[in-house]
Amino acid sequence: MSLLMKSCLLMVLCTLAVSTRAQPRPMEEGSHYVSIAPPIATGSDADTIEVLDVFWYGCPLCMEFEPMMTYYGGEIRGDLTMRRMPAIWNAAMRTHARVYFTAVALELAPRAHPAAFRYVQEQKLPLNTMEQAQTFFGTLGVTAEDFATAWQSDAVTGALQKAEADTLAAGIDRVPALVVNGQYRVIRNEFVPELPELVITANQLIRNLRDKRRVD
């Protein structure tokens, strides 16, 4: 299948996946999703349901998933929100996570996030040190001074620490992953084999949460 055909197929599937009004599918805890106990804190208020997109720049599937989640995030409305979080369980991932949070601090995340995937996955360039990260941000027009200020900032360090703690607390050991409202973890497996099905499963959980809220 050509890249163009594959991209078109993913967009069609994502158009279906992004709708929380789709016909519910059979779904079992422990197979299609796992409950997180205790839940991790979300970045949203109590009336909002959060979808957390968990990734790593060294993950080819995460790069494939990125345009789908960007589309998803642009389409959701109302009581639903999406946030991204880099997974961290080793030193290389910690540096990649700092790249992401530095981009957020510089208000460049919409550009820098897909660019970082291309930099690592397509150009095969490393992002494993501060110097390498500075080179990457230089390609985005960021000065060395502005980069260093953001890279070393308390806000970035705090976000990094929270992401590492939340990766552990949510039991995330594979990416890409989705976390629904801090309560449920969804990853690819034999029951959720394709990337669009991650979103479809997450939407089913969102629907269940909304139904429960209406009953309560």
ABEGO torsion letter per residue (X at the ends): XBAAAAAAAAAAAAAAAABAABBBBBBBBGAABBBBOBBBBBABBAABBBBBBBBBAABAAAAAAAAAAAAAAAABBEABBBBBBBBBABAAAAAAAAAAAAAAAAGAAAAAAAAAAAAAAAAGBBBABAAAAAAAAAAAGBBAAAAAAAAABAAAAAAAAAAAAAAAAAGBABOBBBBBGGABBBBBBAABABAAAAAAAAAAAAAAAAAAAAAX
